[in-house]
Amino acid sequence: MAQEVNIQEDSIPDVLNMLVIGVCGLIILFTIVLYTRSRLIRKHESTMELQQELLISANTEISQLHETIRDKNRDIAESVHYAERIQQAIMPSTEYCEYHLSNYFILFKPKQIVSGDFYWLYATPDSKVIWMVADCTGHGVPGAFMSMIGNSLLNEIVIQKRVTRPGEILDLLRTGIVNALNEGGENNTKDGMDGVICMWDKKQNTLDFAGAFNSLYLYRKGVHNKAADDDTMSYHGDDLVEFKTDYQPISIFEGQEFSFNTHEIQLKKGDRIYICSDGWQQQLGGPENKEYGNKRVLECLDSIQDSNIKDQGQPINTAIEQWKGEQEQVDDICIIGVAV
């Protein structure tokens, strides 16, 4: 019995040593874990600091880029608005139109700030008033460049060369546009314009007109019963007639090119004449998102004849806006109405 007790007492130091070693091992392991975690935390903090620095740097660059874009957009907007003022300046003034047409309206609705549509008017010394609504290729800035070319050529043809016959004016206008754009070669883009030009001889009370694709509309009480039909005329009821013009543009044409035809109407007191670009007809809208179309144009013109000609631009604009609804405007729109 005494021998067994001695053996157990001898083994106590070994157990204590093992406990100490175990505790030291745990302490070392815990220290390693803490150190490793501390390094990971410091590394993570360092990474976060680096990422934060990169984010601050990126935000600074984005802010600088935003300021650059904002400045460039402001410069572009200022340039376009300046171009708008130039385009407005080259078109006839309200006072000039009022003096020579008297009973009229002009509805001018660019799709963007500047327009590919434009209107032009000139009164000759011998009591002839010539006006045109032109629809240039494109809209916005490209269309505006074309409108300025067209305006300049019309001034040259009518004012300088004194050409007043509408068909001949369009022939010369087509030649001028083709030459100005150097078309017909490898870079043939067929840029140009459509439109209708009118010449009102106040002494003879006649209207000569010619056109490219677009129509002229005449409102006259009982016109269907008193006028002969031909292949250019299409009636809407008894009082409204559409005169179709030549099916060719004022530019390079893939089909058989021919001289523009001049049509003549003997006017009567109370006649109302309308010409427009096709942006009105092409405007999308309505419950099925369809084009406004020529039929609705005729219906609209017929419906506003109780109004004074000077007041008709507003109901036409209202009809267009109601049809358009939330849709974007598809194209530039220009409409001129004149009462005899």
C-alpha atoms as a printed R data frame, in Angstrom:
    type eleno elety resid chain resno       x      y        z
1   ATOM     1    CA   MET     A     1   0.000  0.000    0.000
2   ATOM     2    CA   ALA     A     2   2.818  2.412    0.818
3   ATOM     3    CA   GLN     A     3   4.435  1.658   -2.540
4   ATOM     4    CA   GLU     A     4   1.298  2.610   -4.573
5   ATOM     5    CA   VAL     A     5   0.994  5.936   -2.735
6   ATOM     6    CA   ASN     A     6   4.578  6.778   -3.598
7   ATOM     7    CA   ILE     A     7   3.968  6.076   -7.280
8   ATOM     8    CA   GLN     A     8   0.948  8.445   -7.401
9   ATOM     9    CA   GLU     A     9   2.874 11.143   -5.590
10  ATOM    10    CA   ASP     A    10   5.715 10.807   -8.064
11  ATOM    11    CA   SER     A    11   3.342 11.272  -11.017
12  ATOM    12    CA   ILE     A    12   1.933 14.604   -9.759
13  ATOM    13    CA   PRO     A    13   4.808 16.717  -11.186
14  ATOM    14    CA   ASP     A    14   4.313 15.116  -14.584
15  ATOM    15    CA   VAL     A    15   0.633 16.032  -14.580
16  ATOM    16    CA   LEU     A    16   1.439 19.584  -13.545
17  ATOM    17    CA   ASN     A    17   4.039 19.803  -16.268
18  ATOM    18    CA   MET     A    18   1.545 18.620  -18.820
19  ATOM    19    CA   LEU     A    19  -1.012 21.144  -17.567
20  ATOM    20    CA   VAL     A    20   1.559 23.922  -17.752
21  ATOM    21    CA   ILE     A    21   2.608 22.844  -21.211
22  ATOM    22    CA   GLY     A    22  -1.066 22.665  -22.263
23  ATOM    23    CA   VAL     A    23  -1.848 26.078  -20.855
24  ATOM    24    CA   CYS     A    24   1.261 27.541  -22.471
25  ATOM    25    CA   GLY     A    25   0.256 25.911  -25.726
26  ATOM    26    CA   LEU     A    26  -3.201 27.412  -25.479
27  ATOM    27    CA   ILE     A    27  -1.741 30.801  -24.637
28  ATOM    28    CA   ILE     A    28   0.632 30.563  -27.609
29  ATOM    29    CA   LEU     A    29  -2.180 29.408  -29.898
30  ATOM    30    CA   PHE     A    30  -4.465 32.181  -28.642
31  ATOM    31    CA   THR     A    31  -1.638 34.682  -29.110
32  ATOM    32    CA   ILE     A    32  -1.074 33.448  -32.666
33  ATOM    33    CA   VAL     A    33  -4.790 33.700  -33.369
34  ATOM    34    CA   LEU     A    34  -4.936 37.217  -31.926
35  ATOM    35    CA   TYR     A    35  -1.825 38.264  -33.839
36  ATOM    36    CA   THR     A    36  -3.106 36.777  -37.054
37  ATOM    37    CA   ARG     A    37  -6.486 38.428  -36.581
38  ATOM    38    CA   SER     A    38  -4.813 41.716  -35.719
39  ATOM    39    CA   ARG     A    39  -2.752 41.513  -38.920
40  ATOM    40    CA   LEU     A    40  -5.865 40.693  -40.934
41  ATOM    41    CA   ILE     A    41  -7.712 43.607  -39.336
42  ATOM    42    CA   ARG     A    42  -4.797 45.963  -40.011
43  ATOM    43    CA   LYS     A    43  -4.550 44.658  -43.584
44  ATOM    44    CA   HIS     A    44  -8.304 45.038  -44.034
45  ATOM    45    CA   GLU     A    45  -8.142 48.553  -42.598
46  ATOM    46    CA   SER     A    46  -5.254 49.336  -44.918
47  ATOM    47    CA   THR     A    47  -7.228 47.960  -47.869
48  ATOM    48    CA   MET     A    48 -10.260 49.976  -46.849
49  ATOM    49    CA   GLU     A    49  -8.133 53.096  -46.534
50  ATOM    50    CA   LEU     A    50  -6.682 52.433  -49.991
51  ATOM    51    CA   GLN     A    51 -10.134 51.794  -51.401
52  ATOM    52    CA   GLN     A    52 -11.395 54.965  -49.745
53  ATOM    53    CA   GLU     A    53  -8.513 56.915  -51.257
54  ATOM    54    CA   LEU     A    54  -9.248 55.390  -54.656
55  ATOM    55    CA   LEU     A    55 -12.948 56.171  -54.229
56  ATOM    56    CA   ILE     A    56 -12.169 59.776  -53.281
57  ATOM    57    CA   SER     A    57  -9.854 60.042  -56.270
58  ATOM    58    CA   ALA     A    58 -12.495 58.510  -58.571
59  ATOM    59    CA   ASN     A    59 -15.165 60.842  -57.197
60  ATOM    60    CA   THR     A    60 -12.877 63.787  -57.808
61  ATOM    61    CA   GLU     A    61 -12.275 62.675  -61.383
62  ATOM    62    CA   ILE     A    62 -16.025 62.088  -61.925
63  ATOM    63    CA   SER     A    63 -16.785 65.513  -60.477
64  ATOM    64    CA   GLN     A    64 -14.209 67.122  -62.770
65  ATOM    65    CA   LEU     A    65 -15.569 65.181  -65.744
66  ATOM    66    CA   HIS     A    66 -19.125 66.208  -64.819
67  ATOM    67    CA   GLU     A    67 -18.044 69.841  -64.696
68  ATOM    68    CA   THR     A    68 -16.325 69.469  -68.077
69  ATOM    69    CA   ILE     A    69 -19.420 67.870  -69.615
70  ATOM    70    CA   ARG     A    70 -21.642 70.526  -68.037
71  ATOM    71    CA   ASP     A    71 -19.425 73.277  -69.442
72  ATOM    72    CA   LYS     A    72 -19.405 71.676  -72.898
73  ATOM    73    CA   ASN     A    73 -23.183 71.166  -72.804
74  ATOM    74    CA   ARG     A    74 -23.595 74.797  -71.816
75  ATOM    75    CA   ASP     A    75 -21.332 75.865  -74.688
76  ATOM    76    CA   ILE     A    76 -23.250 73.656  -77.124
77  ATOM    77    CA   ALA     A    77 -26.609 74.937  -75.854
78  ATOM    78    CA   GLU     A    78 -25.431 78.539  -76.164
79  ATOM    79    CA   SER     A    79 -24.198 77.848  -79.700
80  ATOM    80    CA   VAL     A    80 -27.482 76.204  -80.702
81  ATOM    81    CA   HIS     A    81 -29.514 79.062  -79.189
82  ATOM    82    CA   TYR     A    82 -27.313 81.515  -81.055
83  ATOM    83    CA   ALA     A    83 -27.948 79.520  -84.237
84  ATOM    84    CA   GLU     A    84 -31.668 79.758  -83.446
85  ATOM    85    CA   ARG     A    85 -31.404 83.554  -83.318
86  ATOM    86    CA   ILE     A    86 -29.559 83.554  -86.646
87  ATOM    87    CA   GLN     A    87 -32.183 81.283  -88.225
88  ATOM    88    CA   GLN     A    88 -34.989 83.471  -86.923
89  ATOM    89    CA   ALA     A    89 -33.190 86.569  -88.203
90  ATOM    90    CA   ILE     A    90 -32.911 85.291  -91.789
91  ATOM    91    CA   MET     A    91 -36.609 84.434  -91.980
92  ATOM    92    CA   PRO     A    92 -39.038 87.271  -92.789
93  ATOM    93    CA   SER     A    93 -40.122 89.405  -89.861
94  ATOM    94    CA   THR     A    94 -43.669 89.514  -88.554
95  ATOM    95    CA   GLU     A    95 -43.914 93.143  -89.657
96  ATOM    96    CA   TYR     A    96 -42.829 92.316  -93.213
97  ATOM    97    CA   CYS     A    97 -45.301 89.434  -93.484
98  ATOM    98    CA   GLU     A    98 -48.061 91.540  -91.959
99  ATOM    99    CA   TYR     A    99 -47.483 94.356  -94.438
100 ATOM   100    CA   HIS     A   100 -47.496 92.188  -97.569
101 ATOM   101    CA   LEU     A   101 -49.933 89.403  -96.642
102 ATOM   102    CA   SER     A   102 -52.140 91.192  -94.114
103 ATOM   103    CA   ASN     A   103 -54.610 88.346  -93.410
104 ATOM   104    CA   TYR     A   104 -52.447 85.342  -92.610
105 ATOM   105    CA   PHE     A   105 -50.969 83.110  -89.903
106 ATOM   106    CA   ILE     A   106 -47.703 81.216  -89.577
107 ATOM   107    CA   LEU     A   107 -47.416 78.197  -87.281
108 ATOM   108    CA   PHE     A   108 -43.739 77.347  -86.839
109 ATOM   109    CA   LYS     A   109 -42.984 74.357  -84.553
110 ATOM   110    CA   PRO     A   110 -39.374 73.105  -84.640
111 ATOM   111    CA   LYS     A   111 -38.801 69.606  -83.308
112 ATOM   112    CA   GLN     A   112 -35.635 70.874  -81.653
113 ATOM   113    CA   ILE     A   113 -34.294 74.359  -80.996
114 ATOM   114    CA   VAL     A   114 -33.332 74.949  -84.623
115 ATOM   115    CA   SER     A   115 -35.342 73.667  -87.549
116 ATOM   116    CA   GLY     A   116 -34.987 71.987  -90.916
117 ATOM   117    CA   ASP     A   117 -38.276 73.634  -91.915
118 ATOM   118    CA   PHE     A   118 -38.223 77.280  -92.870
119 ATOM   119    CA   TYR     A   119 -40.487 79.840  -94.475
120 ATOM   120    CA   TRP     A   120 -39.473 82.550  -96.932
121 ATOM   121    CA   LEU     A   121 -41.296 85.590  -98.288
122 ATOM   122    CA   TYR     A   122 -40.523 88.413 -100.709
123 ATOM   123    CA   ALA     A   123 -42.652 91.142 -102.261
124 ATOM   124    CA   THR     A   124 -41.622 92.457 -105.687
125 ATOM   125    CA   PRO     A   125 -41.965 96.115 -106.710
126 ATOM   126    CA   ASP     A   126 -44.757 95.158 -109.168
127 ATOM   127    CA   SER     A   127 -47.183 93.895 -106.478
128 ATOM   128    CA   LYS     A   128 -46.281 90.207 -106.504
129 ATOM   129    CA   VAL     A   129 -45.874 88.390 -103.189
130 ATOM   130    CA   ILE     A   130 -43.873 85.162 -103.226
131 ATOM   131    CA   TRP     A   131 -43.718 82.847 -100.236
132 ATOM   132    CA   MET     A   132 -42.541 79.312  -99.589
133 ATOM   133    CA   VAL     A   133 -42.672 76.630  -96.918
134 ATOM   134    CA   ALA     A   134 -39.655 74.348  -97.281
135 ATOM   135    CA   ASP     A   135 -38.892 71.075  -95.508
136 ATOM   136    CA   CYS     A   136 -35.163 70.333  -95.587
137 ATOM   137    CA   THR     A   137 -33.534 66.939  -95.190
138 ATOM   138    CA   GLY     A   138 -33.147 66.264  -91.471
139 ATOM   139    CA   HIS     A   139 -34.000 68.456  -88.504
140 ATOM   140    CA   GLY     A   140 -32.059 70.116  -85.715
141 ATOM   141    CA   VAL     A   141 -28.596 71.455  -86.604
142 ATOM   142    CA   PRO     A   142 -28.158 69.507  -89.908
143 ATOM   143    CA   GLY     A   143 -31.579 70.619  -91.105
144 ATOM   144    CA   ALA     A   144 -30.851 74.206  -90.048
145 ATOM   145    CA   PHE     A   145 -27.699 74.259  -92.194
146 ATOM   146    CA   MET     A   146 -29.773 73.131  -95.177
147 ATOM   147    CA   SER     A   147 -32.403 75.787  -94.434
148 ATOM   148    CA   MET     A   148 -29.757 78.512  -94.573
149 ATOM   149    CA   ILE     A   149 -28.524 77.227  -97.929
150 ATOM   150    CA   GLY     A   150 -32.099 77.216  -99.223
151 ATOM   151    CA   ASN     A   151 -32.807 80.704  -97.902
152 ATOM   152    CA   SER     A   152 -29.653 82.099  -99.487
153 ATOM   153    CA   LEU     A   153 -30.444 80.483 -102.851
154 ATOM   154    CA   LEU     A   154 -34.021 81.819 -102.840
155 ATOM   155    CA   ASN     A   155 -32.687 85.330 -102.224
156 ATOM   156    CA   GLU     A   156 -30.313 84.933 -105.150
157 ATOM   157    CA   ILE     A   157 -32.910 83.472 -107.528
158 ATOM   158    CA   VAL     A   158 -35.829 85.785 -106.763
159 ATOM   159    CA   ILE     A   159 -34.293 89.016 -105.499
160 ATOM   160    CA   GLN     A   160 -31.113 89.162 -107.557
161 ATOM   161    CA   LYS     A   161 -32.100 87.269 -110.706
162 ATOM   162    CA   ARG     A   162 -35.742 88.446 -110.510
163 ATOM   163    CA   VAL     A   163 -37.247 85.056 -111.318
164 ATOM   164    CA   THR     A   164 -40.870 84.945 -110.155
165 ATOM   165    CA   ARG     A   165 -42.405 81.914 -111.866
166 ATOM   166    CA   PRO     A   166 -42.685 79.230 -109.138
167 ATOM   167    CA   GLY     A   167 -41.737 76.221 -111.273
168 ATOM   168    CA   GLU     A   168 -38.656 77.985 -112.617
169 ATOM   169    CA   ILE     A   169 -37.687 79.059 -109.086
170 ATOM   170    CA   LEU     A   170 -37.751 75.430 -107.943
171 ATOM   171    CA   ASP     A   171 -35.717 74.339 -110.994
172 ATOM   172    CA   LEU     A   172 -33.008 76.870 -110.158
173 ATOM   173    CA   LEU     A   173 -33.241 76.060 -106.459
174 ATOM   174    CA   ARG     A   174 -32.630 72.378 -107.208
175 ATOM   175    CA   THR     A   175 -29.616 73.215 -109.383
176 ATOM   176    CA   GLY     A   176 -28.237 75.504 -106.686
177 ATOM   177    CA   ILE     A   177 -28.609 72.894 -103.937
178 ATOM   178    CA   VAL     A   178 -26.963 70.167 -106.007
179 ATOM   179    CA   ASN     A   179 -24.067 72.480 -106.872
180 ATOM   180    CA   ALA     A   180 -23.730 73.762 -103.306
181 ATOM   181    CA   LEU     A   181 -23.477 70.247 -101.906
182 ATOM   182    CA   ASN     A   182 -21.390 68.950 -104.813
183 ATOM   183    CA   GLU     A   183 -23.773 66.051 -105.233
184 ATOM   184    CA   GLY     A   184 -24.071 63.615 -108.099
185 ATOM   185    CA   GLY     A   185 -20.627 62.108 -107.529
186 ATOM   186    CA   GLU     A   186 -19.373 59.454 -105.145
187 ATOM   187    CA   ASN     A   187 -20.743 61.236 -102.054
188 ATOM   188    CA   ASN     A   188 -24.276 61.491 -103.367
189 ATOM   189    CA   THR     A   189 -26.400 61.806 -100.213
190 ATOM   190    CA   LYS     A   190 -29.487 63.272 -101.944
191 ATOM   191    CA   ASP     A   191 -29.785 66.066  -99.390
192 ATOM   192    CA   GLY     A   192 -32.240 68.750 -100.352
193 ATOM   193    CA   MET     A   193 -35.785 69.763  -99.553
194 ATOM   194    CA   ASP     A   194 -39.484 69.411 -100.312
195 ATOM   195    CA   GLY     A   195 -41.959 72.243 -100.231
196 ATOM   196    CA   VAL     A   196 -44.463 74.506 -101.955
197 ATOM   197    CA   ILE     A   197 -43.848 77.996 -103.330
198 ATOM   198    CA   CYS     A   198 -46.625 80.479 -104.161
199 ATOM   199    CA   MET     A   199 -46.696 83.692 -106.195
200 ATOM   200    CA   TRP     A   200 -49.698 85.949 -105.632
201 ATOM   201    CA   ASP     A   201 -50.102 88.572 -108.319
202 ATOM   202    CA   LYS     A   202 -52.216 91.150 -106.512
203 ATOM   203    CA   LYS     A   203 -52.941 93.141 -109.678
204 ATOM   204    CA   GLN     A   204 -54.328 90.128 -111.563
205 ATOM   205    CA   ASN     A   205 -55.496 88.393 -108.369
206 ATOM   206    CA   THR     A   206 -53.969 85.120 -109.518
207 ATOM   207    CA   LEU     A   207 -51.990 82.527 -107.619
208 ATOM   208    CA   ASP     A   208 -49.197 80.622 -109.341
209 ATOM   209    CA   PHE     A   209 -47.653 77.779 -107.359
210 ATOM   210    CA   ALA     A   210 -45.320 74.815 -107.706
211 ATOM   211    CA   GLY     A   211 -44.250 72.138 -105.300
212 ATOM   212    CA   ALA     A   212 -42.137 69.125 -104.515
213 ATOM   213    CA   PHE     A   213 -44.213 66.334 -102.935
214 ATOM   214    CA   ASN     A   214 -46.225 68.649 -100.643
215 ATOM   215    CA   SER     A   215 -49.735 69.878 -101.474
216 ATOM   216    CA   LEU     A   216 -51.509 73.230 -101.580
217 ATOM   217    CA   TYR     A   217 -54.981 73.493 -100.009
218 ATOM   218    CA   LEU     A   218 -57.622 75.989 -101.146
219 ATOM   219    CA   TYR     A   219 -60.795 76.792  -99.219
220 ATOM   220    CA   ARG     A   220 -63.559 78.447 -101.243
221 ATOM   221    CA   LYS     A   221 -67.296 78.202 -100.729
222 ATOM   222    CA   GLY     A   222 -68.791 75.834 -103.322
223 ATOM   223    CA   VAL     A   223 -65.460 75.238 -105.035
224 ATOM   224    CA   HIS     A   224 -66.368 71.632 -105.891
225 ATOM   225    CA   ASN     A   225 -69.434 72.693 -107.879
226 ATOM   226    CA   LYS     A   226 -67.704 75.515 -109.757
227 ATOM   227    CA   ALA     A   227 -64.271 74.095 -110.634
228 ATOM   228    CA   ALA     A   228 -63.259 71.548 -113.208
229 ATOM   229    CA   ASP     A   229 -61.522 68.389 -112.081
230 ATOM   230    CA   ASP     A   230 -58.034 67.436 -113.167
231 ATOM   231    CA   ASP     A   231 -55.545 64.868 -111.937
232 ATOM   232    CA   THR     A   232 -53.929 67.321 -109.505
233 ATOM   233    CA   MET     A   233 -57.147 68.111 -107.621
234 ATOM   234    CA   SER     A   234 -58.741 66.185 -104.770
235 ATOM   235    CA   TYR     A   235 -61.901 67.515 -103.077
236 ATOM   236    CA   HIS     A   236 -62.899 67.321  -99.453
237 ATOM   237    CA   GLY     A   237 -66.558 68.208  -99.281
238 ATOM   238    CA   ASP     A   238 -67.853 71.131 -101.333
239 ATOM   239    CA   ASP     A   239 -65.526 73.858 -100.076
240 ATOM   240    CA   LEU     A   240 -62.012 72.435  -99.739
241 ATOM   241    CA   VAL     A   241 -59.703 71.232 -102.504
242 ATOM   242    CA   GLU     A   242 -56.195 69.807 -102.357
243 ATOM   243    CA   PHE     A   243 -53.823 70.481 -105.254
244 ATOM   244    CA   LYS     A   244 -51.109 67.848 -105.527
245 ATOM   245    CA   THR     A   245 -47.701 68.921 -106.794
246 ATOM   246    CA   ASP     A   246 -44.807 67.176 -108.527
247 ATOM   247    CA   TYR     A   247 -43.602 63.867 -107.171
248 ATOM   248    CA   GLN     A   248 -39.919 64.749 -107.035
249 ATOM   249    CA   PRO     A   249 -37.672 66.448 -104.461
250 ATOM   250    CA   ILE     A   250 -35.655 69.621 -104.795
251 ATOM   251    CA   SER     A   251 -32.415 67.603 -104.908
252 ATOM   252    CA   ILE     A   252 -30.850 64.666 -106.747
253 ATOM   253    CA   PHE     A   253 -33.647 62.296 -107.767
254 ATOM   254    CA   GLU     A   254 -33.315 58.596 -108.579
255 ATOM   255    CA   GLY     A   255 -36.301 58.718 -110.915
256 ATOM   256    CA   GLN     A   256 -36.809 60.619 -114.153
257 ATOM   257    CA   GLU     A   257 -36.032 64.253 -113.362
258 ATOM   258    CA   PHE     A   258 -38.245 66.882 -115.012
259 ATOM   259    CA   SER     A   259 -38.941 70.586 -114.730
260 ATOM   260    CA   PHE     A   260 -41.296 71.611 -111.952
261 ATOM   261    CA   ASN     A   261 -44.801 72.448 -113.135
262 ATOM   262    CA   THR     A   262 -46.373 75.812 -112.391
263 ATOM   263    CA   HIS     A   263 -50.098 75.746 -111.627
264 ATOM   264    CA   GLU     A   264 -52.351 78.821 -111.771
265 ATOM   265    CA   ILE     A   265 -55.537 79.641 -109.864
266 ATOM   266    CA   GLN     A   266 -57.768 82.636 -110.501
267 ATOM   267    CA   LEU     A   267 -58.423 83.827 -106.994
268 ATOM   268    CA   LYS     A   268 -61.682 85.159 -105.586
269 ATOM   269    CA   LYS     A   269 -62.348 87.303 -102.575
270 ATOM   270    CA   GLY     A   270 -62.606 85.137  -99.473
271 ATOM   271    CA   ASP     A   271 -60.269 82.393 -100.767
272 ATOM   272    CA   ARG     A   272 -57.988 80.855  -98.165
273 ATOM   273    CA   ILE     A   273 -54.705 79.229  -99.167
274 ATOM   274    CA   TYR     A   274 -52.707 76.805  -97.007
275 ATOM   275    CA   ILE     A   275 -49.271 75.262  -97.490
276 ATOM   276    CA   CYS     A   276 -47.343 73.185  -94.964
277 ATOM   277    CA   SER     A   277 -44.457 70.817  -94.412
278 ATOM   278    CA   ASP     A   278 -45.262 67.128  -93.952
279 ATOM   279    CA   GLY     A   279 -44.378 67.171  -90.242
280 ATOM   280    CA   TRP     A   280 -48.058 67.822  -89.545
281 ATOM   281    CA   GLN     A   281 -49.199 64.731  -91.436
282 ATOM   282    CA   GLN     A   282 -46.410 62.544  -90.024
283 ATOM   283    CA   GLN     A   283 -46.967 63.327  -86.349
284 ATOM   284    CA   LEU     A   284 -47.616 60.136  -84.393
285 ATOM   285    CA   GLY     A   285 -50.317 59.980  -81.740
286 ATOM   286    CA   GLY     A   286 -53.938 59.172  -81.095
287 ATOM   287    CA   PRO     A   287 -55.211 56.027  -79.354
288 ATOM   288    CA   GLU     A   288 -53.317 53.704  -81.724
289 ATOM   289    CA   ASN     A   289 -50.154 55.812  -82.114
290 ATOM   290    CA   LYS     A   290 -50.713 56.375  -85.833
291 ATOM   291    CA   GLU     A   291 -49.751 59.230  -88.129
292 ATOM   292    CA   TYR     A   292 -52.017 62.257  -88.154
293 ATOM   293    CA   GLY     A   293 -52.382 61.791  -91.900
294 ATOM   294    CA   ASN     A   294 -53.628 63.955  -94.753
295 ATOM   295    CA   LYS     A   295 -57.292 63.091  -94.138
296 ATOM   296    CA   ARG     A   296 -57.171 64.611  -90.645
297 ATOM   297    CA   VAL     A   297 -55.346 67.659  -92.045
298 ATOM   298    CA   LEU     A   298 -58.268 68.229  -94.432
299 ATOM   299    CA   GLU     A   299 -60.789 67.675  -91.649
300 ATOM   300    CA   CYS     A   300 -58.956 70.107  -89.387
301 ATOM   301    CA   LEU     A   301 -58.784 72.804  -92.079
302 ATOM   302    CA   ASP     A   302 -62.475 72.327  -92.855
303 ATOM   303    CA   SER     A   303 -63.417 72.589  -89.174
304 ATOM   304    CA   ILE     A   304 -61.754 75.973  -88.494
305 ATOM   305    CA   GLN     A   305 -63.263 78.018  -91.330
306 ATOM   306    CA   ASP     A   306 -65.592 79.933  -89.020
307 ATOM   307    CA   SER     A   307 -62.485 81.498  -87.455
308 ATOM   308    CA   ASN     A   308 -60.618 84.516  -88.749
309 ATOM   309    CA   ILE     A   309 -57.539 83.422  -90.709
310 ATOM   310    CA   LYS     A   310 -55.277 85.215  -88.209
311 ATOM   311    CA   ASP     A   311 -56.666 83.079  -85.376
312 ATOM   312    CA   GLN     A   312 -56.430 79.694  -87.106
313 ATOM   313    CA   GLY     A   313 -52.885 78.847  -86.038
314 ATOM   314    CA   GLN     A   314 -54.009 78.256  -82.455
315 ATOM   315    CA   PRO     A   315 -56.712 75.612  -83.127
316 ATOM   316    CA   ILE     A   316 -54.374 73.841  -85.560
317 ATOM   317    CA   ASN     A   317 -51.645 73.780  -82.906
318 ATOM   318    CA   THR     A   318 -54.168 72.511  -80.334
319 ATOM   319    CA   ALA     A   319 -55.245 69.702  -82.694
320 ATOM   320    CA   ILE     A   320 -51.608 68.671  -83.222
321 ATOM   321    CA   GLU     A   321 -50.829 68.733  -79.486
322 ATOM   322    CA   GLN     A   322 -53.948 66.758  -78.587
323 ATOM   323    CA   TRP     A   323 -53.083 64.152  -81.214
324 ATOM   324    CA   LYS     A   324 -49.463 63.995  -80.076
325 ATOM   325    CA   GLY     A   325 -50.333 63.582  -76.398
326 ATOM   326    CA   GLU     A   326 -47.298 62.301  -74.497
327 ATOM   327    CA   GLN     A   327 -45.462 61.320  -77.676
328 ATOM   328    CA   GLU     A   328 -42.433 63.243  -78.881
329 ATOM   329    CA   GLN     A   329 -42.771 65.561  -81.840
330 ATOM   330    CA   VAL     A   330 -41.695 63.504  -84.855
331 ATOM   331    CA   ASP     A   331 -40.495 66.270  -87.175
332 ATOM   332    CA   ASP     A   332 -40.421 70.006  -87.671
333 ATOM   333    CA   ILE     A   333 -43.788 71.565  -88.547
334 ATOM   334    CA   CYS     A   334 -44.433 74.741  -90.514
335 ATOM   335    CA   ILE     A   335 -47.845 75.904  -91.765
336 ATOM   336    CA   ILE     A   336 -48.839 79.142  -93.514
337 ATOM   337    CA   GLY     A   337 -52.427 80.206  -94.163
338 ATOM   338    CA   VAL     A   338 -53.304 83.259  -96.259
339 ATOM   339    CA   ALA     A   339 -56.698 84.829  -96.922
340 ATOM   340    CA   VAL     A   340 -57.333 86.817 -100.106
